[in-house]
Structures are given as C-alpha cells and as structure tokens.
Amino acid sequence: MSHPADSTLTCRPSRNGSGNAVWTAPVQPLIRKLATAESALHAAHLLRLGEHDRAMRFMGYVNDAHIERYCGEAGRNERCVLAYFEDGVVRGVAEAVFEARPAWRGTCELALSVESGHQGRGIGTELMRRAIVLARNRGATPVRILFLRENRRMRALALKLGMSLAVNGTEIEASLRPQWPNQFTVLAENLGDGHAWWSRWLAGNTSHAKRAAHV
Ligand SMILES: CC(C)(COP(=O)(O)OP(=O)(O)OC[C@H]1O[C@@H](n2cnc3c(N)ncnc32)[C@H](O)[C@@H]1OP(=O)(O)O)[C@@H](O)C(=O)NCCC(=O)NCCS
C-alpha cells in the first residue's frame, strides 16, 4: 500500500484563460502543524469522530461544548497539533502537550485521532511517528500516551512504535524515552514543515489559476 505521507508532490503546467502556462499541483494528502488560530479545524475534526472513537480519544464521554472549549484552550499550553489533511479537510490529528517550559527533559503527553472513514490506512502510525520526532527534537522525555485497555488498535500502534505498556486498571500508559535529537531528526521535522509550506503555496496557486481560468 502506498502511504499517504509518501505521496510525492507532482506539478504540471496548465493554461489559464489567456493561454499562459500556470504551474498547479493536484490536491495531495498533507500533514502539517496547525497554527493556534486554526483551532476551529481541530475542533471540527474531533466533533466528527463517531461516539466510540470520541470516547476512546477522551477516555470517556464528552459533549460538543467540552471539545470546543478544549480546542479553544489549545494556545495556552505548550501544545503542538499535527494535522492530516485530505482534500483540505483535517481527518486526523496528533497532539503533543509538553508539561515543562521549556520542553527540555519534561514529559510529553500525546493524543491521537483519525476519523473512521480514514482509519486502517497508516495515518495514525504516521502522525504518531512524527509526533514522537517532534517531542524528541524538543528534548522531551518520557513521551506518553494514555488509552483505555479495550483500545486494541491504539495498543497495536504503540507496540509497533516501540513503546512499553503499563496496565493500570482499565487504562494503559504507553511510554517511550526518545534518544537525544540529532541533525537527522531536526532535518526530518524541517523537511515536513517545508513540504507543507510548499504544498499550501501550490494549492493556493492552483485555486488562483482555476479562478483565473474562469474569468
Ligand atoms: C487509534 C487510531 C488513531 C489509529 O489510527 P489508524 O489510522 O487507524 O492507525 P493505523 O492505520 O496506522 O493502524 C495502526 C495499527 O492498528 C492495528 N489495527 C488496525 N486495525 C485494527 C483492528 N481492527 N483491530 C485491532 N488492531 C487494528 C494494526 O496493528 C495497525 O498497524 P499495522 O496496519 O501496521 O498492522 C484510530 O483508531 C482512532 O482515532 N481511534 C479513536 C481515538 C483513539 O483511540 N485515540 C487513542 C487515545 S488518545
């Protein structure tokens, strides 16, 4: 299976209304950091989670107002939200909350969600992998994620990424002590940021070209 995050950005020229070549890009799946001002995109994604997934994500029932409040508070913490976009819509999110300021040598708590129609395609794994790199680059340790014991998918994912599990009643805490960051982990994060910036620029160019072609 080709991984959504592996898709390469292919550009092709098209013609606008005046017959000039315009460089455009097909819409590609994209993982990028959300800005604090984009908390509504985060909330809309969490609100679309089905009842079961929402309960798994928050480890219990939470209503819509709780989710809106939770996302609105995002900017106040040392929090980084990585979002998976498909056709411009956020379909998956990995959140990293750093408990120390600065993050260096403090705990990083992760949370993960992928909408049901998009699960089982490796998106959760890729988001989590990138979130761990992000935590590692900030020197956070340990990196933890809490989930319910019945959450088999999350359990499989944590084991796949080398986390150790500690069962505590109905909950499981998966944790990992990342190695020191190095030039490759910093480069990996920067390449992701650069790819996201470039994709957004091309997507903006594409919609501009489409509008121009219709005038
Ligand atoms: C947990 C969650 C994020 C996984 O996202 P995803 O995109 O489906 O994850 P992936 O496709 O990368 O699959 C991860 C692993 O889950 C396991 N898995 C997949 N489907 C499974 C199933 N039906 N039952 C058990 N395990 C399953 C597999 O081991 C898979 O890895 P593999 O395909 O390499 O073997 C998603 O199910 C979700 O959003 N759940 C609700 C929220 C939640 O539980 N969050 C965790 C607590 S914060």
The ligand as an ORCA input file, in Angstrom:
! r2SCAN-3c Opt
* xyz 0 1
  C      -6.094      4.754     17.314
  C      -6.258      5.401     15.947
  C      -5.688      6.815     15.998
  C      -5.465      4.581     14.914
  O      -5.484      5.267     13.675
  P      -5.329      4.481     12.293
  O      -5.102      5.484     11.220
  O      -6.442      3.549     12.113
  O      -3.982      3.671     12.568
  P      -3.154      2.804     11.536
  O      -3.895      2.622     10.263
  O      -1.799      3.404     11.481
  O      -3.116      1.380     12.262
  C      -2.370      1.193     13.434
  C      -2.355     -0.270     13.842
  O      -3.589     -0.618     14.417
  C      -3.759     -2.051     14.248
  N      -5.097     -2.253     13.742
  C      -5.651     -1.830     12.612
  N      -6.933     -2.203     12.540
  C      -7.180     -2.894     13.678
  C      -8.321     -3.528     14.209
  N      -9.482     -3.516     13.557
  N      -8.216     -4.130     15.424
  C      -7.056     -4.139     16.099
  N      -5.937     -3.527     15.647
  C      -6.017     -2.921     14.461
  C      -2.718     -2.526     13.296
  O      -1.695     -3.163     14.032
  C      -2.213     -1.244     12.689
  O      -0.879     -1.316     12.322
  P      -0.484     -2.208     11.009
  O      -1.517     -1.920      9.959
  O       0.881     -1.713     10.657
  O      -0.508     -3.605     11.495
  C      -7.743      5.442     15.496
  O      -8.262      4.151     15.561
  C      -8.607      6.382     16.328
  O      -8.706      7.567     16.047
  N      -9.253      5.862     17.389
  C     -10.081      6.700     18.255
  C      -9.272      7.648     19.126
  C      -8.285      6.877     19.975
  O      -8.485      5.742     20.329
  N      -7.162      7.561     20.346
  C      -6.146      6.968     21.200
  C      -6.153      7.525     22.580
  S      -5.653      9.223     22.628
*
